[in-house]
Amino acid sequence: MAKVTVMIYTTLRKNLGTAKLELAGGNVREILDRLCDYKNPGVEDLIHDPEGNIRQHFVLTLNSEILDNKKTASVPVKDGDILHVFPPVSGG
């Protein structure tokens, strides 16, 4: 399993109490599943819809490349990768 740095922003940061985590997994989906298991059970409902899919309003980037939320299980990770998890932002 690869060790990935996960950068966390806004509402997720508030819920997790940290801006950065080191998590292990074989693909982006596994990393996000581990993020959901970390410390606060309410995070899963923020990230996943009722069917268990990653909510489409999240923007995920792996090493600065924007990912398709529907294909995270097919995106492999390697040691040293950086995954940014951007929750929705609104305002006017």
C-alpha positions as CSV (number, residue, x, y, z in Angstrom):
1,M,0.0,0.0,0.0
2,A,1.2,3.5,-0.9
3,K,1.4,6.3,1.7
4,V,-0.4,9.4,0.4
5,T,-0.6,12.9,1.9
6,V,-4.2,14.1,2.0
7,M,-4.8,17.8,2.1
8,I,-8.2,18.8,3.6
9,Y,-10.1,22.0,3.3
10,T,-13.0,24.0,4.8
11,T,-15.8,21.9,6.2
12,L,-13.9,18.7,6.1
13,R,-11.0,20.3,8.0
14,K,-13.4,21.5,10.6
15,N,-15.0,18.0,11.0
16,L,-11.6,16.2,11.1
17,G,-9.7,18.7,13.1
18,T,-6.7,18.7,10.8
19,A,-5.6,20.1,7.5
20,K,-3.3,17.2,6.5
21,L,-3.3,13.4,7.0
22,E,-1.0,10.6,5.8
23,L,-3.1,7.7,4.7
24,A,-2.3,4.3,3.1
25,G,-4.1,2.7,0.2
26,G,-3.8,1.2,-3.3
27,N,-6.1,3.7,-5.1
28,V,-7.8,7.0,-4.5
29,R,-11.1,5.3,-3.4
30,E,-9.3,3.4,-0.7
31,I,-7.6,6.6,0.5
32,L,-11.0,8.3,0.7
33,D,-12.5,5.3,2.6
34,R,-9.8,5.6,5.1
35,L,-10.4,9.3,5.4
36,C,-14.1,8.5,6.2
37,D,-13.0,6.2,8.9
38,Y,-10.7,8.8,10.5
39,K,-11.8,10.1,13.9
40,N,-15.3,11.5,13.0
41,P,-18.0,9.1,11.7
42,G,-20.0,12.1,10.2
43,V,-17.4,12.6,7.6
44,E,-18.6,9.6,5.5
45,D,-22.0,11.4,5.0
46,L,-20.2,14.5,3.9
47,I,-18.1,12.6,1.3
48,H,-20.4,9.8,0.1
49,D,-24.0,10.0,-1.2
50,P,-26.6,7.5,0.1
51,E,-25.5,4.9,-2.6
52,G,-21.9,5.1,-1.4
53,N,-20.6,7.1,-4.3
54,I,-18.4,10.2,-3.8
55,R,-20.5,13.3,-3.9
56,Q,-20.1,15.0,-7.3
57,H,-19.7,18.5,-5.8
58,F,-16.3,17.5,-4.3
59,V,-13.2,18.3,-6.4
60,L,-10.4,15.8,-6.0
61,T,-6.9,16.3,-7.4
62,L,-4.0,13.9,-7.3
63,N,-0.7,15.6,-7.9
64,S,-2.5,18.6,-9.4
65,E,-4.5,16.5,-11.8
66,I,-8.3,16.8,-11.5
67,L,-10.0,13.4,-11.0
68,D,-13.3,12.0,-12.2
69,N,-15.2,11.3,-8.9
70,K,-16.8,8.2,-10.5
71,K,-13.5,6.6,-11.4
72,T,-11.5,6.9,-8.1
73,A,-11.3,3.1,-7.7
74,S,-9.4,2.9,-10.9
75,V,-6.8,5.6,-10.1
76,P,-3.8,4.0,-8.5
77,V,-1.7,5.9,-5.9
78,K,2.0,5.6,-5.1
79,D,4.2,6.7,-2.2
80,G,4.5,10.4,-1.9
81,D,1.4,11.3,-3.9
82,I,-0.6,14.3,-2.7
83,L,-4.4,14.1,-2.8
84,H,-6.4,17.4,-2.4
85,V,-10.0,17.1,-1.3
86,F,-11.9,20.3,-2.0
87,P,-15.4,20.4,-0.6
88,P,-18.0,22.6,-2.2
89,V,-17.6,26.3,-1.7
90,S,-20.5,28.8,-2.0
91,G,-20.9,32.4,-1.5
92,G,-21.6,35.5,-3.3
